[in-house]
Amino acid sequence: MAARENGVDVSGRDHAVRTACAAYRTTMSQLWQVSPYDLWQMRGYASAAHIDAPMKLDAEEKATIEKTVERAMKRSHATMLAKVA
């Protein structure tokens, strides 16, 4: 949805989904060994600056991700409640 909202075409969105899925699989294959406490501590460090996707992202793709992360960081449960309530 973020890609569509940012004007990315169908092939770009497809590429983004495939890249995200590949990154998820890679991350999960690495995190299965991490303790629950360490996982909890890691949760606060997720950002576009730490993207380690298994596929190369071009500058436009990285910029889209960074913009989306910035927008997400501005949101909270309270801001979302106002939209859905």
VMD Tcl script that draws the C-alpha trace (Angstrom):
set ca {
  {0.00 0.00 0.00}
  {2.85 2.38 0.78}
  {4.30 1.91 -2.69}
  {0.92 2.52 -4.33}
  {0.41 5.66 -2.21}
  {3.83 6.89 -3.37}
  {3.03 6.41 -7.06}
  {5.07 3.25 -7.68}
  {3.92 1.31 -10.75}
  {2.73 -2.32 -10.69}
  {6.13 -3.81 -11.53}
  {7.78 -1.67 -8.86}
  {5.23 -2.78 -6.30}
  {5.77 -6.40 -7.28}
  {9.52 -5.94 -6.89}
  {9.00 -4.31 -3.47}
  {6.82 -7.18 -2.23}
  {9.28 -9.81 -3.45}
  {12.18 -7.92 -1.86}
  {10.31 -7.59 1.44}
  {9.48 -11.31 1.45}
  {13.09 -12.25 0.72}
  {14.30 -9.93 3.48}
  {11.76 -11.40 5.90}
  {12.90 -14.95 5.13}
  {16.54 -13.95 5.56}
  {15.85 -12.17 8.84}
  {13.79 -15.04 10.26}
  {16.49 -17.53 9.35}
  {18.94 -15.44 11.40}
  {16.67 -14.57 14.34}
  {15.61 -18.09 15.29}
  {18.78 -18.32 17.40}
  {18.25 -15.01 19.24}
  {16.85 -15.07 22.77}
  {13.45 -13.46 23.44}
  {15.08 -10.79 25.60}
  {17.54 -9.83 22.87}
  {14.69 -9.72 20.33}
  {12.78 -7.38 22.64}
  {15.81 -5.09 22.89}
  {16.23 -5.07 19.09}
  {12.67 -3.87 18.43}
  {13.55 -0.21 18.97}
  {16.28 -0.15 16.38}
  {14.27 -0.90 13.24}
  {14.62 1.87 10.69}
  {15.31 2.46 7.04}
  {18.96 3.08 7.91}
  {19.31 -0.57 8.94}
  {17.89 -2.16 5.80}
  {19.90 -5.23 4.90}
  {17.85 -6.64 2.07}
  {19.18 -9.65 0.17}
  {18.53 -7.72 -3.08}
  {20.13 -4.43 -4.07}
  {17.81 -1.46 -3.71}
  {18.26 1.57 -5.93}
  {18.19 5.12 -4.57}
  {14.52 5.64 -5.43}
  {13.49 2.43 -3.62}
  {15.52 3.39 -0.54}
  {14.00 6.87 -0.57}
  {10.49 5.39 -0.72}
  {11.25 3.11 2.22}
  {12.78 5.94 4.24}
  {9.76 8.17 3.59}
  {7.39 5.38 4.59}
  {9.33 4.66 7.79}
  {9.33 8.37 8.67}
  {5.54 8.49 8.24}
  {5.12 5.33 10.31}
  {7.29 6.72 13.13}
  {4.91 9.69 13.44}
  {1.97 7.39 14.03}
  {0.91 5.89 17.33}
  {-2.00 3.94 18.71}
  {-3.63 7.25 19.63}
  {-3.39 8.69 16.12}
  {-4.69 5.49 14.59}
  {-7.58 5.35 17.07}
  {-8.78 8.74 15.89}
  {-8.94 7.43 12.31}
  {-10.76 4.17 13.01}
  {-13.07 5.29 15.81}
}
mol new
graphics top color blue
foreach p $ca { graphics top sphere $p radius 0.5 }
foreach p [lrange $ca 0 end-1] q [lrange $ca 1 end] { graphics top cylinder $p $q radius 0.2 }
display resetview
